[in-house]
C-alpha cells in the first residue's frame, strides 16, 4: 500500500467513497481532509476498490476504518503496518459498529470529547422556533435594531471584502495564534480561492458595504451539510447568530442535518455550540491495543 498526501486534485477520487459511507461526521468531508492535511498529515491510499486514510501527529500514526469490506480492509492495514493492532481513529457510525463487532475485544476504546461533532436538525437552525431558541431570536432582533445589515452569498463580486474580513479576524486573534489556528487561517484562504472546485458555498453579513461576518460550508453527503468556518469580527459578535441562521436558511435547508464540527475543548465555544441545542453529539474514539493482549 502506498499512501499519498491529500491534495486538491484528489477530490474526484475520494468524494465517492466519502459520500457513499453515508455517515454524519465532518471527518468524511473532503474539504476537511484537505484543509487539515498540513497539521495532521492526512494521507490516502486506494487499493482493490477500497479507500484507506491515515494521519499522524506527534509521531503517533492512526488509521481510519477502511471504506469497503471491513475484514478485508483491516487485514490490509495490518499487513501494511506489520502490527496486528494498529492505532485506529474512528467516529460513531456504521463502520465503527462493524469494527467493534469484529475487533472490539482486542482494543481499548477511548472517547475523545473535545472532538465530538455537534450535529443539528437543519429545521431548528433555519427557524429558531420555540422557547429553546428565544435568546437566539432576541440576538437577531437586537442586531437588527443596532445595525442596518443585509446578507449576501459570497460571489466574485464580494469575495475580496470577505478576504478582508478574514484578515481582520485573524489579526484580532493573533494573541491566541497556535498551529491549529494558523492551519485554519491557511485553510480559509484555500477555500476562498477554490470555492467552485471544492463545491463550497459561502455567505456574508454586510454593513455599510463592509463584510463583518462570513461563513463557508459544503456537503458531507446528501443528508448532512458541514459548516467549515464561521467568523464575525470584534464589535459585531452578535452577527454569529445572524450568519448562522441566514446561511442555513439559504444553503442547508434541504439537508436533514447541519454538522458544525467540534469545540476543540474550548469552554466558550462549547457553551456556544450547546446553546444551539444539538440533536446529536457525535462521539469520536481513539482505539489502541488492549494492555492484556
N, C-alpha and C positions, 0 to 999 in steps of 0.2 A: 504494500500500500504506500502510495506517495502522496503526502499531504502538501497542499499549496496554500499560500496566503490568499485570503479572500480579497478580491479587488472588484472594482465597479463593473468590469467586463464579465464577471461571473454570474450576474443577475439571472440571465435566462437559463443557465444550467441549474441553479439552486432553487429558484422560485417554485417549480412544480413539486419538488419534494416537500418544501416547507408548507405550501398551501394544502397539499393533499394530506398532510398529517392531521389537519382539522383539529388543532388544539388551541388553547386560549393564551398561551404565554407569548410575551413580547420577544422572547429569545428565538422564536421561529420567524421573526421578521428579518428579511434580507437586509433592510436598511440598518437595523441594529447591529447585525453581524459585521457589516461593513464599517459603520461609524466607530465601533469599539474595537476594531481589529488592531489599531496601534497600541492600545493599552493591554488587551488580553490575548494578543497574538492569535486571533481566530483563524483557523485553517480548515480546509475541507479536502475530502477525497471522495471521488465517485468510482465505485468498483462493483462489477457484477450487478448493475442496476440498483445499487444502494448508495445512499449518501451517508458519509461519516464526517463528524465535526470534532475538532479538538481545540483546546485553548490551554495556555499556560501563563502563569503569573507567579512571580517569586519562586521560579523553578519547580512549581507544582503543576504537573500536567493532568488535565481532566478530559475525559471523552464524553461527548453527548451520546445518548442512546441512539442506535442505528435507525435510519429511516428505511424500513424494509423488514424482512424476516428477522425477528429479534434473535433467535437462537443462532442462525447462520451468521448474522452480522456481529453478534457478540463474540463468537468464536474467531471471527476475522480480527477483531480488536485484540483479543488475547494472543493470537498468532503474531500480530504486528508488534505488540509490546513485549512479548515474551513473559508476560505477567498474567497468571490465571485470575488475578483480582485487580484489574486496572481501576484507578480512581474514576468515578462517574459523577458528573454534574447533571442533575435531572430536574424536571418540572412536573408537577402533578398533571396527569393526563393518561391517555390510553397506553402510550409506550411505557410509562413508568409503572402502571399496573401490571403490564406484561413482564417487565423486568423483575418486579418484586415476586411474582408468581414463580418465575424460573430461577432467580438467583438471590432473592432477598435473604435467604438463610445464611448466605456467605458474607453479608455486608452489614456493617453498622451504618445506619441511615440518620443523618443529622439535618434537622430543619435549619434553614438559613433565613431567619425572619426579616433581616434587612433587605433581602432580595425578593420578598413576596411581591407579586403583581397585584395592583389594585384594579379590579375589573368592575365596571358599572353597566347597568342597563342603559342603553342609549336613550330610551324614552325618558328616563329620570333626568339625565343631563340636558336634554333638549327642553324639557317642560318645566323642570324645577317646581313641580306642583306638590301641594300638601304641606303639612306642618313641618316635616323634617327639612324642607328647603326654604323655610320662611326667612332665615337670615341671609341666604343667598339672594333671594328676591330683593331684600332690603338693600344689600350691597349694590345691586344693579341700579335700583331706584336712586340711591344716594349718588352714585357715579353720574347718572344721567342728569341729576339736578346740578351737580357741580361742573360738569363739562358738556360742551356741545360736541359729541363724538359721532362717528359712524364707522361701520365695518366695511372692509374691502377684502376680497380674495387677493392673494398675492399673485401678481402678474408681472410681466416685463415692465409695465408702466410704473410700478411702485416698489420693485424689488430693491432698488438702491436705498430707498428710505428704510426698508426692513433691515438691510445690512447695517445701516447707520444705527438703528435701534439696537441691534445685536452688539455692535461695537460699544455702545454706551453701557449696555447692561453688563458686559464682561469687564469693562473698565471700572464700573462701580463695584464689581465683585472681586477686584484684583487682590484684596486683602485676604481672601479665602481661596486663592487660586492654587489648586493642587493638580496632580497629574490627571485626576478624573475630570476636573473642570476644564483643564487645557484640552483634553481629548474631546470633550463635549463642544468646546468652542470651535475646534477644527472641524468637528462633525457638522456643526450648524452651517459653517461656510460650505462644506461639501454638499449638504442638502440643497442649499440655496443655489449653488452653481449647477446642480444636476436634477432639478425638480422633475423635468419631463422624463428623463432616463429612469429615475427611481420611482416614478408614479407617485410623487409627493404632492399633496395639496397643502396650501397654507392660507392663513387668514391674519388680518391686521386690524387693530383699533387705531383710528386716525383722529387726531385733534389738531385743528389749525394747520392742516397739511403736513403734520408730523406723526410718524408711527410711534406710538408709545407702548404698544404691546403686540406680540405676534405669536403664532403657533404653527407647528408643522406636523403633519401626520401622514400615515399610509396604511393600507390594509394588511392585516396578517393573513386573513383568508376571507371567504365570503360572509362570515359571521362576526368577525372581530376587527375593529379598527384600532389602530395604535397611535397614540399621541407621543411623538418623539421629543418635542421641545415646546415649552410654553414660557414666555418671558414678558415681564412688564417692568419698565424702568422706574427708578425711585421717584416718588412723588405721584405715581399713578398705580399704586399697588392694587387698588380695587379693580383695576382693569383685568386682573387674573380671572375674576368671576365672570366678567363680561365676555372676554375672549373664549373662555371655556364654553359658555352657553351658545354664543353666536356661531362658533366654528362647528360645534356638534350639530346644531340645527341645520347648517348648510351642507355639511360634508359627511356626517356619520349617522344620520337618522335612518338610513336604510340598513344599517348593521344592527344585529341584536345586542352586541356588547361593544363597549369602548374600554380599551386597556390603557391605563395611564401610568403603567410601569411601576417601579419600586420607590421606596422613600430613602434609600441609602443609609438608613438608620438615623437620619436627621430628625430631631424631635419636632421642629416646626413643620417640616414637610410631611411627617407622619400625621400630625394633627390636622393639617390642611386636607390631606387625601382622605382621612377618615371622616372629615366633616361632610364630604360629598356622599357618604353612605354607600360604600361599595357593595355590590351584590355578592362578589367573590373576592376573598383574599387568597390568591393562588400560591400554594407552597412551592418552595424550591429546596433541593436537597443536595448535600454532598454525601456520596456513598463511598465508604472506604472498607477495606478488608477487615473482617472481624478479628479481634485480637486473638481469639482462641482457635482460629483456623490453622 
